[in-house]
Amino acid sequence: MANTSYRIAPGDWNRGGATVIDAGVNFCIFSRHAERLELLLFEHDDSPEPFQVISLHPDKHRTFFFWHVLVLDLPEGVYYNWRVHGPSDTPGTGSRIDPGKALLDPWATTVSDRLWSREAACRPGDNVARAMRSMVQADDYDWEADVPLYIPLHESIIYEMHIGGFTRHPSSGVEYPGSYAGVIEKIPHLQRLGITHVELMPVMAFDPEDLPPKTASLGLSNYWGYSTHSFYAPHPRYAVQPARVRDEFRDMVKALHRAGIGVILDVVFNHTSEGGPFGPTISFKGLGNEIFYHLDFSDLTRYRDYTGCGNTVNCNHPMVSRFLVDALRYWVEEMHVDGFRFDLASAMARGEDGRPLYHAPMLWHTELSPFLSRTHIIAEAWDAAGLYQLGDFPGLRWAEWNGRYRDVIRAFVRGDAGLVSEVATRLCGSSDLYASRGRLPWNSINFVTCHDGYTLWDLVSYEGKHNLANGEDNRDGHNHNLSANYGVEGPSDDPEIDRLRRRQAKNFIAILMLSQGVPMLHGSDEVLATKQGNNNTYCQDNELSWHDWSLAEPNADMLAFVQGMIRLRRRHPALCRPRFLTGRSGPEGKLPDVSWHGVELDAAPWEDHAACHLAFTLAGVGPEESPLHIVMNMSPEAQAFALPALAGRQWHLAVDTFDAQGVFEPGVQPGIDSARLEVQGRCVVVLESRPV
């Protein structure tokens, strides 16, 4: 192919990217201020030089701001990128065109970063030999009748996980550690847990070299992946064969669907890996910097940064919002994903002047798109510049990571007093945030831990963060963790401290599974993984972050407890109602949907600012579902709680976090004969009612 020169025709501007057709390959890209473009064709992803450079001129190859060319008879498997010629830093335009930079196609569905050097893309000069490249690839994947699942959100249990870290630990025992294929081998673990969806930390292709200089100097890498450069392409480093990355991702999705598990992608539409003015030129900067990013109107060489990452995507520009919504459609229609979680989603609500828009087009396009109508959409409802929109996302379909749930439940379990009223509100789906807007309990994604912060075990083992390994002098990561160590900072050989920590970890899981809304587990919490107090492991692609499969044996009690609580939730529709609880009395002889209590019946300690306990009774949704009585005693002392009497029925012990067994399955649940039940301190108890 080195001596081959392919003929060209003007091509078509109707579809971005490289499209294989009968006559060859049609290339189309967008650049408003370009005066001339060059298409660079490479035989392989590591070819040092292009075998053909095709020049595009505006009289033949430009329609509006789209540049296009048909390369006749060009085969699949060729790699390519672009050079753009035109004005750079012209006053009043915001353009950053650099003809020395080889640019990725924003519509590329398969990319290679085999030769990538971030440093070469940051400094002046030619980087063609060290640039990322896109691949020409037709699409003939056999889905074997697979379609995206539709599991209603109120029936969902989400498991947040990292594709690479899930199987990269030596204990995983998979054939291809750290890969999409590795996840397939571990699907039985997910099935045994009982979750309904995996929420995958970023899998859209990202730059592992995007790090602060001091962190990079330690030999670390961008592990989490919140540094996207290609919105249509799966990350190539999770593939066994990078050229087949798209199909390997699909193989994983298909296998998860066969197991009844949906796939939600963590999407980073708020910023890109190109960073600020001194960051690399990868694609958007060189093609349409003035369109794709928020720029300071008073000085268009400066970026507005609402993300803490150097730039902010200008999501509500018409061209950009169309590009991003089309990307979502692609992942649903062509990759069969079931939902999206949007990182720092409030940045997507900012208009071109940076101010929040009440009717942000990007958010409404996502809400109302007919192509996404059966797709879950979840917002991290804040950004890094102070815009906090929890409860304020538009329409009905936007669910939100509920940061207030996290904080209140953490404080309550820790033993903070005076929170009982708000705890009840959070347990009931946060109606204060959603009901007045016509939204529902499933708009609240409830969580206690996630990738961004402590693991569950560290939450009960550390009072302060320990992030020195990140190279940022412990300045990075959250300071407001609402954690406790119960006597010793970090590891302890005191059996009393260990037992209390385990009980508190179980209390968190129990409360999460007993709350209205949608529970989300942080992957590896089910085996009590630790990150040694590091609450910001974004750069730790090592055993500190990876799922340690050997923990399942010493922490078998915790794993069994998580599985048992998920089974309890899934057999009780009363715990995942699609509408808010009312507390109103039911028809004669029937319980209200919820009744609140304290130590005494119907005496919830709403006004007791020293109280650290709460009890409540949930009626079954239908005649076949038994009522539940739940007691949460987060005070250090045991207390005797009155139990409601139900005619013709007896209470049976389903959950007791103080007991070594933890969860008792139907058929072997001990009966409760007394009118009062002593509940140990820092303990959650759940009773199920059975006919006498």
N, C-alpha and C positions, 0 to 999 in steps of 0.2 A: 504493500500500500504506500510505501515511502515515495514512490515515483508517480503515484496516481494523481490525476487532476480531474476532479468531477465538474461537469457542466452545471450551470445554474439557470434558473428562471426567476421572475420577480417574486413568486410565492403569494401567500395569503396572510392577511392580518387579523383574521377572525379568532384565532386561538393562540394563546401564548405558549411558549416552550418549543420543544422539538416533537413534531408529530410525524410518525411513520405512515406514509400513504403508498399507493401503488407506484407512483412515479419516483419516489425517493423519500426525502425527509424535508418537511416544511419547518423552518425556524422563524420564530416571531418573538420580538422583545420590545419593551417600552422605554423610550428616552426622549424627553421633551426638548432638551437643549442640545442634543447631539447634532453635529454637522456631518459626521461620517462614522460608520461602524465597520468593524472587521470581525468576521467569524473565523475562529481558529479551530482547526480540526486536528485531532491527535489519534494515532493508531491505538495507543494504550493509555491507561491512566498514569503511567510513569514515563511516557515518552518525553524526552528532554525538549523537543521542539515540535511545532505543528507540521504535519505533512502538507497542509494546504491552508492558505490564508485567503479568505474571500472578502473582498471589499464591497460594501453596500453604499450606494449613492442615493441621495434623496429623490432624484427624478424618477428612479425606477423602483426603489425598495422602501419607500416611506409613504405611509398613509396616516394622516393626522400625526400622532406622536409614536406610532407603531412602525417598527422596522422589520422587514420580512424578506425571506429568500427561500426558494425551493432548490435544494441540492439534489440533482437528478441521480438516481440509481445508488445513492449513498446507503451502505448497509448498516444494519444494527451493530451495536457494540463499539461504535466510534465514540470518542470523548471530545468535548468541545468546551470552549468558553468564548468570551467576547472582549473586544477592545472598543472603547468609545473615544472619539475625537470631538473636541468642541471646547467651549469656554469653561474655564475653571476659576472660581472665586470672583466672577464678574460681579461688580457691585449691583445690588438690587435683585439678584437671581437666586442666590443660595446654592448655585451649582458647584459641585466638587468633582467635575470630570477630570480624570487622570488617564491619559492614553498609555501610560506605562503599566497600568494595572490590568491583568487578565481577570475578567469578571465572571462570576457564576450566573447562570440563568435563574432568575427567581422562580420560574415555573418548573425547574428540574425535579424529576421524581426519583432519580438515582444520582448521587454525587459521590465523588471520591476525594478524600482528604489525605491520600497516601503521601503526597509530596508537600503537604501544607506547612508553611512557615508564617506564623502570625507576624513575626518581626519583619519579614520581607514585605508583607502587605501594609505595614505601618510606615516604613521609611520610603523616601522618594526613590524612583527608579523602576526598572523592569522587574516583574516578579513572575514571569510566565513559567519559569522552571520550578517555582515553589508555590503555585496557586492551586486551589481546589478546582475540580473539573466536573462537568455534568456528562451524563452518559445518554446516548441515543438508544432508546429501548421501546420496542413494541409491547403491547399488553395482550397476552393470551393465557392468563392464569385461569385454571380450572377451580372454581369455588365449590364445585360438587354440591350445588343447591343450597349452600350456606347463605344466610341473610343476617343482617344485624338483628340482635335480640330486642325484644321490647319487654323488659321487666319494669313494671310501674315503680317509680322512685320511692313511693311510700313503703314498698315491700322490699327495698334494696338494703344490702349491707355491703359497704365499700371497704376494700382492702388496698391501702396505698402502698406501692412497692416500686423498686428501682430495677429495671430490666437487668443491668449488669450486676448489681450487688446481690440480687436474689440467688444467683448460682455461682458467683465467682469464688466464694470461700472454698478451700480445699475439702471441707467436709461435705460439700454438696453432692459429690460423687457422680455428677453428670458428665456426659461425653464431651460437651462443648460449654465449658463454664463461661458465664457472663454474656450469654447470647439469647436471642429469641428462641433458638432451639432448646436451650437449657431450661427455659420456662416451661416448655411443653412437658419435659420430663418430671417437673415438680407440680403438675396440675393435680395429682392425687392429694397433695398436702392441702391445696386450696379447697378441694371438694370436701375433705374431712373437716376443715374449719367450718364450712357451711356458708361462706360469703357468696354474694351474688355477682359482684363486679370487682375487677381489679382496676385501680386508678394508677396508670403508669406515669411515673415521673418522666420528664421530657424525652420523647423519642424522635421528635423532628430534629433533623441533622443540626448539630451544634458544634461549637469550637472548644475542644478540651484545653486549648492554650489560653483561654480568656480568664486571666487571673491578675490580681495585684502583683507588681514586680517582686516584692519581697516573698510573697507566697510562691510565685513561680520559681524563685531562686532556690527554694527548698526541694525542688523536684516534684512538686505536687501538680495536680491537674484539676480542671473543672469537672468534678465528678457528677454533680447533680444534673447538669445540662441546661441550666437556665441561661443559655447563651446561643439562641437559635440563629442560624443564618439561612436555612432553606425550609420553607413552610410546607412544601409538598413531598419532601424526601425523608424516609426513615434514616435514623442515624446509622452510618455504615459500620461503625466499630462494634455494634452488637450483632453483626452478621458473621456467620462462618465463612461465607463467600461474599465479600462486599458487593460484587457485581450483581448478586442475586438478592440483595438486601430487601427489595420490595416483596419478593415472593416469600422470603423467610419470615418477614413480618406477617404476611397473610397466612402462612402456615400456622403461626402461633395463634392468630385471631381465630382461625377456623377450628383449631384444637380446643381453645377455650370455649368457643360457642358449643361445640359438641359436648362439653362438660357442663353446659348450662350456665357459663360464666360470661358476663358482658365485659367489654373493654372500654374504659374511659381514658382519654389522653389528657395529660397536663400540658396545656398549650401556653406558650409565651408569645403573646401578640403585643405586649407592652413595650418591648425594646428588642434590639438585635445585638449580635456579637460584634457589630462594627463600632460600638462605643462612641466616644465623643470625638472632638476634632483631631486628636492624636491617635485615635484607634485605626484599625485596618480598613482598607477599602476592599470589600468582598463582592458586593453586588449593588445594593441599593444606593450607597453613596455615589458610586460612579455612574449610575443610570438615572436616578431621579432624587437626589438628596433633598431638593427643595420641596418635593411632594411627599416623600415617604416619612420624613422626620419633622418633629416640632422644632422650629427654629425661632430664635429671638428676633422679633420684628425690627427691633432697633439696631441689630447687628446680625445679619444673616449668616455670619461665619460661626455663630455660637449656637449650641444646642440647648433647648430646654430639657431639663432632666427631672422627670417626675418619678423615676424608677430607681434611682441610685446606681444606675449602670451606664451612665454617660449619654444616653439618648432616650427618646420616647417616640414610639411609632405614632404617626399622625393618622390614627385609625379612622377619623371621621372625614378625611378627604375623600371625595367620591371614588376616585380611582383606587385608593388604598382600601377602603371598606369593601369595594367589589372584589378586589384581589383576595382579601382575607376570608370573606364569606365563601367565595369560590373554593378556597383551600379547604374550608370545613366541609363543603359539599363533596370535594374529592375524597376526603378521608372517610366519609360515610358511604358514598356510592361505590368507590373503587377499593377501599381498604376495609370496609364493613365495621368500622368502630361504632360504638353504641353511645358515646357521649364525650363531652369535653369539660375540663376544669380549667378556667382561665386565670393564670397567674397575674396578680396585681391588676385585677380587671377594672378597677376604677380609672386607671390610666386610659382605658378605652372609652370613657365617658367625656373626655376632654375635647373641646372644640379646637379649631386651628389656632385660636388665640390662647389656648391652654386652660381656659376656664371651663368648669363643668357644664355640660349641656343637659337640660332637663329631659329633652327627647333626643338622646344621642343616637344618630343613625346607625352606628355599628351595633349597638346593643339591641335596637329594635329590629334591624335586619336579621340578626341572629335569632331573636325571639319569634319573628313572624315568618321566617323562611319556610316555604312548603317542603323543601328538601331536607330540612332539619326537624320536621314536626314531630318525629318519633325519637328524637335524639335528646339525651339529657344534657343540659347546659348548667354549669356550676361556676359561680364567681367567687374569687377571693376579693371581697368587696371593699378593698382599700388600695391605695398606692403608697409609694415611698415619700410623697410630698405632703402628706396630711389629709388627703381626700378619703374620708371614711364614710361608706355608703351602705353599711349593713342595714338591711330592711328596705333599701331604697331602689333596688334594681327594678327595671320596668316589667310590666306584664305579669303573667302567671308562671311562665316556664322557668325563669331564672331561679335556681336554687343558690344558696350562699353558704360558704364556710362560716359557721357561726362562732366568731371569736369571743363573743360574750358568753356563750355556753361554756367554752373551754375555760375561761378565766373564773367564772362563778363556781363551776364544779371543782376545779382545782382548789380553790380557796375553801370550799365547803368540806371536801374530804380532808384537807389539811387540818381542819378543826376551827377555822375562822368563824366567829359568831356573828349573829345578826343578818344572816343571808337567806333565811328560810323562805321568805316570800319570793325572792327572785329565783331561788333554786326551784320552787314549784313552777314558776313561769317557764323556766328553761326545760324542766321535765315534760311540760305540756306542749312543747313545740314552739315556744317563744311567740305566743300570740301578740305580745306587745309590739313586736317588730313587724308581724306579717298580717294579722287579722284585719286591721283597718284599711289595708291596701287590697283586700279581696284575695289575699294569698293564703296558703295552707300550711299545715305542719311540715310537709315534705319540702318546703322551700328552705328549711333549716337543715344544713348538713352538720350534725353534731360530732364533735371530736374532742379528745383530751390531749392527744399527742399527734404530731405529724412529722414529716421530714425536717421541717423548720423548727428546731427546738430539741428538747430532751426526748430520749426514749422514755417509755413508761417506767422502766426500772430506774433510770437516772432521775426521773421526777421525784422518786421517793428515796433517793440516795444522795442527792447533792442539793445544797442551798445556794451555791454560786456556780457560775459557768467556769469551765476549764478549757479554754480554747487556744492555749499558747502554741499548740502544734500547727495552727493555721498560719502562723507567721505575722499576725496582726496585733501582737502584744496584748491579746485578750480584749481588744476593743470591739471586735466583731461579735455578732450574735445578740440575742435578747438579754436584757438585764431583769425584766419583769417576768419571772418564771413561776412565781407562786408555788414553789417547791419546798420540800423539807427533807432533812437527812435522818431524822429520828435518833440523833445521838452521836453519829460519827459521819464525817464527810467522806463519801466514797465507800469503797469496800469495807466490810466489817466481818469479823469472825465471832461476833456476839450473837448467839442463837436467838435471843429475845428481839434484837434489832432486826435480824433477818426475818423472823416470823411476822413482825409488825409491818415491815416493808412489803412482804408478799401479800399480807391481808389488804394493805392499802392499794396495791396494784389490782387486786381482785375487786375491791370496792369500786375503783374507777371503771373497770370493765362492766361490772354489774349495773352501775348507774347508767352507763352509756347504752347498754342493751335494754334498759327499762324506760328509756326516754322516748317520747313522741318525736317524730322527725326521722332523719336518716343517719344511722350510725356509721362512722368511718373509723376503721382501725389503722394504726400505723404498722406496716409490715415489720415483723420480728418482735413486736411487743408480746405476741402470744408465747414466745419462749424467753421472755425477760432479757432481751439483748441489752447490752450497755455500750455506750460510746465514751465511757470514762469521763462523763461530765461535759463533754464537748457538745454544745447545743447549736453548732453551725458547721456541720461536716461537709460543706459544699465542695471542698477541695481534697477530701480524704478518700481516694479510691484505693482502699486497703482494708485490712481486716477490722479496722475500727468501725467501718461502715457496713461491711458485707454481712449478709444473713449467715449466722453461724449455726449450721444444722446440728452440730453436736450438742447444742443447748437443749434440744428436745428431751433428752434423757434426764439430766439433773433437774429440769424444770417441767417435768411431765405433769405435775399437779396444776401448773398454770395453763399449760396447753389444753388439758382436759377441761379446766374451768372455762376457758374461752369458748371451746367447742360446745360445752353444755349450755352456756348463756345464749349462744347463737341459736341452739336448738329450742330453748325456751322461748326466745323472741319469735322464732318462725312458726311455732305452734300456737301463738297467742296473737290473733289479729288486734286485740285490745291494745297492744303495745305499738302498733304501727297504723293507727287510724288515718284515713285520708283527710279527715276534717277535725277541727279543734274540739276538745272536750268542753262540755258546758257546765257540768256539776248539777244540772237540773235533775229533779226527781223523775224517775221513769214511771211507766204505768204501774198500777197497783200490784204490789208483790215483786216488783223489779227494782234493782239497785239503780241509783244514779250512775252515769258513766264514770264519775270519779267522786270520791268522798275523802275529805282531808282530816287527818288526826294528828295528835301529838302523843304524849304518854297516855293520855285519856282520849276516849273516842270523841270525835267531833270537836276537838279542842286543839286545832293546829296552832303552834306558837307563833302566829304572825307578828304579834307585837312584842314578843320576848327577844330582846336584843342580845341576850346571852345564850339563846338556844342554838344547839348544833344537831338537832334531830328533827325528823319529819316522817310521818307515816301516811299512807293513803290506800284506798281500796278502789280497784278497777273492776267494773262490770264486764262480763263477756260480751263480745259483739253479737253473738247469736246464741241460741239455746244450747248448742253443743259445747260452747267454750266456757270453762270454769272461771269464776271470779278469781282475782289475785289480790292479795294483801301484801303491801311492801313496807318495810321498816328500814329507815336509814338512820343509824345512830352514830354520828361522827364525833360525839363527845368521848373523852377517855374512859368514862365510867359506864358500867353496865346499868341498864334501866329496864324495868318491867313495863311492857306496853300492853294496854288493853286491846283485846281482839274483838272485832264485830261478830255477833252471833247471826248465822244464816240458817233459817229454818230448814231442817232435814239435811243439813250438810255439815261436814267437818273440815277443818283446816289441816293441810298436810305440808310438811316442810319440803320446799323445792330448792331453796338456796340458803346457805349460811356461810358467809365468807370467813367466819371464825372457825368453822369445822374444817378439818383436813380434807374431807371429800369435796366440800364446796357446793357441788350441784348434785341433787338427788333426782333421778329420773322417775317418771310416773310408774307406779307399780311397786316401787321400793321406797317411797317417801314415808318417813315417820309421821304418824298422826299426832295432832296437838289436841289434848283433851281439856286443857285449862282455859279459863277466860282471860288469862294474862300470859305473856311470853317474855321471859327475860332475854334481852338482846345485849350481847357483850358490847363493850366500847369499841368504837371504830369498826363497825360491822354493818353489813347489809343482809337482811333476811327477806326472803320471798316465800309466801305461802300460797298454795293452790287449794281451792275448795273442791271437795268431792262429795257426792251423795253418800249419806250414811248407809 
